[in-house]
Amino acid sequence: MRDYIFPPLFLPFFLLIVLFPFLLLMFFLATSQVFQVVFGLDRDQALTVFLLILIGSLVNIPLYEREGRTIVREYNFFGIIYHVKERSRITLAVNLGGCVFPAILAIKLLFELPLIPWAISFVISSAVIYLYARPVRGVGIAVPMLIPPVFSVIMSFLVLSSFGYPVTLLPKFAYSTGVLAALFGADILHLKDIERIGSGVVSIGGAGTFDGIFLTGVFSVVFSFLIV
């Protein structure tokens, strides 16, 4: 039987042409559904928001520039080796689609949520995310992908239950908590470690649409559906 079960002859071509577009389509539809459920948008409005985030992921807004570490460069001039010290420059930026838009949506939800329970969930989630976040040279602030959304959903559920609020608030609660806790705990609290990331542009949310802040919001809602 195993002689009749084999991968496509051109597996990389199959993954590129068939599987990747299918997964992208599923993610696109799931994200649109998240925006419809959480923000009460219709399908066209949800697709518009998603496209704005997609386009905004190409835009990094510089905030400030500072000096980084001293780099020693080696130059070979006709067999004579010179060592020159250069001061690197670090530009801190914020990504429009990966950070600004999700944060605005999360803040908008605060007007519909009980603030004291939300603040408790936000503080604890931020602290946990901060502990797991690590500055990685040349990459940015890295956090295990599932830690922010899973913990945000758990904390949101426990806090809502403790205060006697209906569990139907969980998707909105988890989205707002997850996005802002990821932004605060992983990025803002680690700005002091920016030099350890390296020189060049360090963008909050700058991995684009699929950055941790954006994905935390989407996955928080998806995981909350499993409870609701």
C-alpha positions as CSV (number, residue, x, y, z in Angstrom):
1,M,0.0,0.0,0.0
2,R,2.9,2.4,0.7
3,D,3.9,2.2,-2.9
4,Y,0.8,4.2,-3.7
5,I,1.2,6.9,-1.1
6,F,3.8,9.4,-2.0
7,P,4.2,13.2,-2.0
8,P,3.7,15.2,-5.2
9,L,6.6,15.0,-7.6
10,F,7.3,18.7,-7.2
11,L,6.7,19.1,-3.4
12,P,8.1,22.6,-3.1
13,F,6.0,23.7,-6.1
14,F,3.0,22.1,-4.6
15,L,3.5,23.9,-1.3
16,L,4.0,27.2,-3.0
17,I,1.1,27.0,-5.4
18,V,-1.5,25.0,-3.5
19,L,-0.9,24.7,0.2
20,F,0.4,28.2,1.0
21,P,-2.5,30.1,-0.7
22,F,-5.0,27.8,1.0
23,L,-3.5,28.5,4.4
24,L,-3.4,32.2,3.6
25,L,-7.0,32.2,2.6
26,M,-8.0,30.4,5.8
27,F,-6.1,32.9,7.9
28,F,-7.7,35.8,5.9
29,L,-11.2,34.4,6.5
30,A,-10.6,33.7,10.2
31,T,-9.2,37.2,10.8
32,S,-12.1,38.8,9.0
33,Q,-14.5,36.7,11.2
34,V,-12.6,37.9,14.3
35,F,-13.2,41.5,13.4
36,Q,-16.9,40.8,12.7
37,V,-17.4,39.1,16.0
38,V,-15.3,41.4,18.3
39,F,-16.1,44.8,16.7
40,G,-19.6,44.1,15.3
41,L,-18.5,44.8,11.7
42,D,-20.2,43.4,8.6
43,R,-18.1,41.4,6.2
44,D,-17.1,44.3,3.9
45,Q,-16.1,46.4,6.9
46,A,-14.0,43.6,8.4
47,L,-12.2,43.0,5.1
48,T,-11.5,46.7,4.8
49,V,-10.0,46.7,8.3
50,F,-7.9,43.7,7.4
51,L,-6.6,45.3,4.2
52,L,-5.7,48.5,6.0
53,I,-3.7,46.5,8.5
54,L,-2.1,44.6,5.6
55,I,-1.1,47.8,3.8
56,G,-0.1,49.5,7.0
57,S,2.4,46.7,7.8
58,L,4.6,48.2,5.0
59,V,4.8,51.5,6.9
60,N,7.3,52.1,9.8
61,I,7.0,55.4,11.6
62,P,10.3,56.5,13.1
63,L,10.0,57.8,16.7
64,Y,13.6,58.7,17.7
65,E,17.2,57.8,17.0
66,R,20.0,57.1,19.5
67,E,23.6,55.9,19.5
68,G,24.1,52.1,19.9
69,R,27.1,50.0,20.7
70,T,30.6,50.7,19.6
71,I,31.5,48.4,16.7
72,V,35.1,47.6,15.8
73,R,35.6,47.1,12.1
74,E,38.7,45.5,10.6
75,Y,40.2,46.9,7.3
76,N,43.0,45.3,5.3
77,F,45.0,47.9,3.4
78,F,47.9,46.2,1.4
79,G,48.5,43.7,4.2
80,I,48.3,46.3,6.9
81,I,45.3,45.7,9.2
82,Y,43.5,48.6,10.7
83,H,40.9,48.5,13.5
84,V,38.4,51.3,13.4
85,K,35.9,52.0,16.1
86,E,32.5,53.1,14.8
87,R,29.4,54.1,16.9
88,S,26.3,52.4,15.5
89,R,23.0,54.2,15.2
90,I,19.6,52.7,16.4
91,T,16.3,54.1,15.1
92,L,13.2,53.2,17.0
93,A,10.1,53.0,14.9
94,V,6.5,51.8,15.2
95,N,4.8,49.7,12.5
96,L,1.4,51.1,11.4
97,G,-0.2,47.7,10.6
98,G,1.6,45.5,13.1
99,C,1.2,47.8,16.1
100,V,-0.7,51.1,15.7
101,F,-3.9,49.8,14.1
102,P,-4.2,46.8,16.5
103,A,-3.5,49.0,19.5
104,I,-6.2,51.5,18.4
105,L,-8.7,48.7,18.0
106,A,-7.8,47.3,21.4
107,I,-8.1,50.7,23.1
108,K,-11.5,51.3,21.4
109,L,-12.8,48.1,23.1
110,L,-11.9,49.5,26.6
111,F,-15.1,51.7,26.3
112,E,-17.2,48.6,26.3
113,L,-15.4,46.6,29.0
114,P,-15.3,46.8,32.8
115,L,-12.0,48.7,33.5
116,I,-11.0,47.3,36.9
117,P,-11.1,43.6,35.9
118,W,-9.4,44.5,32.6
119,A,-6.6,46.4,34.4
120,I,-6.0,43.3,36.6
121,S,-5.8,41.0,33.6
122,F,-3.6,43.5,31.7
123,V,-1.1,43.9,34.5
124,I,-0.7,40.2,35.2
125,S,-0.5,39.3,31.5
126,S,2.0,42.1,30.8
127,A,4.2,40.8,33.7
128,V,4.1,37.2,32.4
129,I,4.9,38.3,28.8
130,Y,7.7,40.5,30.0
131,L,9.3,37.5,31.8
132,Y,9.2,35.4,28.6
133,A,10.3,38.1,26.2
134,R,13.9,38.1,25.2
135,P,15.8,40.6,23.0
136,V,17.4,38.7,20.1
137,R,20.2,40.3,18.2
138,G,19.3,41.2,14.7
139,V,15.7,40.0,15.2
140,G,13.9,42.0,17.9
141,I,12.0,41.1,21.0
142,A,11.1,37.4,20.8
143,V,8.4,35.7,22.8
144,P,7.1,32.1,22.4
145,M,4.2,32.5,20.0
146,L,1.5,31.0,22.1
147,I,2.4,32.5,25.5
148,P,0.7,35.9,25.0
149,P,-2.6,34.8,23.5
150,V,-3.1,31.7,25.7
151,F,-2.2,33.5,28.9
152,S,-4.3,36.5,28.0
153,V,-7.4,34.3,27.4
154,I,-6.8,32.4,30.7
155,M,-6.4,35.5,32.7
156,S,-9.4,37.2,31.0
157,F,-11.6,34.2,31.7
158,L,-10.5,34.0,35.4
159,V,-11.0,37.7,36.0
160,L,-14.4,37.9,34.3
161,S,-15.6,34.9,36.3
162,S,-14.3,36.2,39.6
163,F,-16.1,39.5,39.1
164,G,-19.3,37.8,37.9
165,Y,-19.3,39.2,34.4
166,P,-20.8,37.1,31.5
167,V,-18.4,35.0,29.6
168,T,-19.8,36.4,26.4
169,L,-17.4,39.4,27.0
170,L,-14.4,37.1,26.7
171,P,-13.6,37.6,23.0
172,K,-13.5,41.4,23.3
173,F,-11.8,41.2,26.7
174,A,-9.1,38.8,25.5
175,Y,-8.4,40.8,22.3
176,S,-7.9,44.0,24.2
177,T,-5.8,42.4,27.0
178,G,-3.7,40.3,24.6
179,V,-2.8,43.2,22.2
180,L,-2.0,45.8,24.8
181,A,-0.2,43.3,27.2
182,A,2.0,42.1,24.3
183,L,2.8,45.7,23.3
184,F,3.5,46.8,26.8
185,G,5.1,43.6,28.3
186,A,7.2,42.6,25.3
187,D,8.1,45.8,23.6
188,I,7.7,48.9,25.8
189,L,9.2,47.4,28.9
190,H,12.1,46.0,26.9
191,L,13.1,49.4,25.3
192,K,15.9,49.5,27.9
193,D,17.4,46.5,26.1
194,I,17.2,48.0,22.6
195,E,21.0,48.1,22.3
196,R,21.2,44.3,22.6
197,I,19.1,43.9,19.5
198,G,21.8,45.6,17.3
199,S,22.0,48.6,15.0
200,G,19.7,49.9,12.3
201,V,15.9,50.2,12.5
202,V,14.1,48.5,15.4
203,S,10.4,48.6,14.7
204,I,7.7,47.8,17.3
205,G,5.3,45.5,15.4
206,G,7.8,45.7,12.5
207,A,7.6,42.0,11.5
208,G,4.6,43.2,9.5
209,T,1.1,41.9,9.6
210,F,2.1,38.6,11.1
211,D,4.0,40.3,14.0
212,G,3.3,39.0,17.6
213,I,1.1,42.0,18.6
214,F,-1.3,41.4,15.7
215,L,-1.3,37.6,16.0
216,T,-1.8,37.8,19.8
217,G,-5.1,39.7,19.2
218,V,-6.3,37.3,16.5
219,F,-5.3,34.1,18.4
220,S,-6.7,35.4,21.7
221,V,-10.2,35.7,20.1
222,V,-9.9,32.3,18.4
223,F,-8.9,30.6,21.7
224,S,-11.7,32.4,23.5
225,F,-14.2,30.9,21.1
226,L,-13.2,27.5,22.5
227,I,-14.4,28.6,26.0
228,V,-17.4,30.6,25.0
